[in-house]
Amino acid sequence: MKFEITKVSGIGEYTFEDLMVKEKKEGKIFLAPNGKAFCVLHEGKTVEVRTDLNLAKVLREKYESVMQSRYFGRGGIEIVLSGQIEQDQVYDLVRLSYNMTIS
């Protein structure tokens, strides 16, 4: 599965070009307008997002391809893109992460 953040709808009233992106050793870090990270993309292999602790626990128990986030720690999950989670679900989790980050 190829992850494209431009296909995630509902992450603000601005275009993809307005998103702040930091290139780091960890990969691309996408920042919300408030300057906080909401998504980390690791060379197209994994995506890390901020999430609720209970949702993170459920997803880690249900899917082998979901683990605790290295970047966000217990407050997030890392998803292997070639795993069991469908692309639409990954986009939903990115949208949730964005909404949690801006509030």
C-alpha positions as CSV (number, residue, x, y, z in Angstrom):
1,M,0.0,0.0,0.0
2,K,1.3,3.5,-0.9
3,F,0.5,6.2,1.7
4,E,-0.3,9.6,0.3
5,I,-1.1,12.3,2.8
6,T,-2.7,14.4,0.0
7,K,-5.5,11.8,-0.1
8,V,-6.4,12.4,3.5
9,S,-9.5,14.6,3.6
10,G,-10.7,16.7,6.5
11,I,-7.3,17.8,7.9
12,G,-7.9,21.5,7.9
13,E,-9.1,24.2,5.5
14,Y,-5.8,24.5,3.6
15,T,-4.0,22.8,0.9
16,F,-1.3,20.1,1.1
17,E,1.3,22.8,0.3
18,D,0.4,24.6,3.5
19,L,1.3,21.6,5.7
20,M,4.6,22.0,7.4
21,V,6.9,19.0,6.8
22,K,10.2,18.3,8.5
23,E,12.6,16.0,6.9
24,K,14.3,14.0,9.7
25,K,16.3,10.9,10.0
26,E,13.1,9.3,11.2
27,G,11.3,10.2,8.0
28,K,8.9,13.0,7.1
29,I,7.2,14.6,10.1
30,F,3.9,16.4,9.2
31,L,3.0,19.3,11.5
32,A,-0.4,20.8,12.1
33,P,-0.7,24.6,11.9
34,N,0.0,24.9,15.6
35,G,3.5,23.4,15.0
36,K,2.8,20.0,16.7
37,A,3.4,16.7,14.9
38,F,0.4,14.6,13.9
39,C,2.0,12.1,11.5
40,V,5.4,10.6,10.8
41,L,6.0,8.7,7.5
42,H,9.0,6.4,7.5
43,E,10.2,5.9,3.9
44,G,6.8,4.7,2.8
45,K,7.0,1.6,5.0
46,T,5.3,2.7,8.2
47,V,3.1,5.6,9.4
48,E,3.0,6.8,13.0
49,V,0.0,8.7,14.3
50,R,-1.2,10.1,17.6
51,T,-4.2,8.3,19.1
52,D,-6.2,7.6,22.2
53,L,-4.6,5.1,24.6
54,N,-7.7,2.8,24.5
55,L,-7.9,2.8,20.7
56,A,-4.1,2.1,20.5
57,K,-4.5,-0.9,22.8
58,V,-7.4,-2.3,20.8
59,L,-5.5,-1.9,17.5
60,R,-2.3,-3.4,18.8
61,E,-4.2,-6.4,20.1
62,K,-6.2,-6.9,16.9
63,Y,-3.5,-6.3,14.3
64,E,0.1,-7.7,14.2
65,S,1.1,-4.8,12.0
66,V,0.3,-2.2,14.7
67,M,2.8,-1.4,17.4
68,Q,3.6,1.3,19.9
69,S,4.8,4.5,18.2
70,R,8.5,5.3,18.5
71,Y,7.9,9.0,18.0
72,F,4.7,9.5,20.0
73,G,5.3,6.8,22.6
74,R,2.3,5.4,24.4
75,G,0.2,8.2,22.9
76,G,0.4,6.8,19.4
77,I,0.7,3.8,17.1
78,E,3.0,2.8,14.3
79,I,1.3,1.0,11.4
80,V,3.1,-1.2,8.9
81,L,1.6,-0.2,5.6
82,S,1.9,-3.7,4.1
83,G,0.0,-5.1,7.0
84,Q,-3.6,-6.0,7.7
85,I,-5.1,-2.4,8.0
86,E,-6.8,-1.1,4.9
87,Q,-5.8,2.2,3.4
88,D,-9.0,3.9,4.3
89,Q,-8.6,3.0,7.9
90,V,-5.0,4.4,7.9
91,Y,-6.4,7.7,6.4
92,D,-9.1,7.7,9.1
93,L,-6.4,7.3,11.8
94,V,-4.3,10.2,10.3
95,R,-7.4,12.4,10.3
96,L,-8.1,11.4,14.0
97,S,-4.4,12.2,14.8
98,Y,-4.7,15.6,13.2
99,N,-7.9,16.4,15.0
100,M,-6.4,15.3,18.3
101,T,-3.3,17.5,17.7
102,I,-5.1,20.7,16.8
103,S,-7.5,20.5,19.8
